[in-house]
Amino acid sequence: MEHGEKQITVIDEQGNEVLCEVLFTFDSDQFQKSYVLYYPVGDTDEEEIEIHASSFEPNDENSEGELKPVESEEEWDLIEEMLNTFLDEEESE
């Protein structure tokens, strides 16, 4: 995956491919990683959208890169802070 992509395909726990809409991406100097927040396409009809987060590493061989799980509570805290800031900005527009 690359910064700026609008949709990505994610493999779920059952091995199914799920098309997801990218909410936003950001880089963290603190953790030296890039992160992507996304939700499954089609979930927008629900009252609450389940937002997922992963870190991602660009891959020289494959421009798509690789999604990785978030590893620490500190990373989750940063992601939650970034999501709240994003949502606050969306509401004020």
Residue pairs with C-beta under 8 A, 6 or more apart in sequence:
1 8
1 22
1 36
1 56
1 64
1 65
1 67
2 58
2 63
2 64
2 65
3 25
3 34
4 25
5 22
6 21
6 22
7 19
7 20
7 21
7 22
7 41
8 19
8 20
8 22
8 36
8 38
8 67
9 17
9 18
9 19
9 20
10 17
10 18
10 20
10 38
10 52
10 67
11 17
11 18
12 18
18 40
19 40
19 41
20 38
20 39
20 40
20 41
20 52
21 38
21 39
21 40
21 41
21 44
22 36
22 37
22 38
23 37
23 38
23 39
23 51
23 86
24 36
24 37
24 86
25 34
25 35
25 36
25 37
25 56
26 34
26 35
26 82
27 33
27 34
27 35
28 34
28 35
28 75
28 78
30 78
31 55
31 74
31 75
31 78
33 55
33 56
33 57
33 75
34 55
34 56
34 57
34 58
35 53
35 54
35 55
35 56
35 70
35 75
35 79
35 82
36 53
36 54
36 55
36 56
36 67
37 51
37 52
37 53
37 79
37 82
37 83
37 86
38 51
38 52
38 53
38 54
39 49
39 50
39 51
39 52
40 50
43 49
43 50
51 83
53 70
53 76
53 79
53 83
54 67
54 68
54 69
54 70
55 67
55 68
55 69
55 70
55 71
55 75
56 65
56 66
56 67
56 68
57 65
57 66
57 68
58 65
59 65
59 66
70 76
70 79
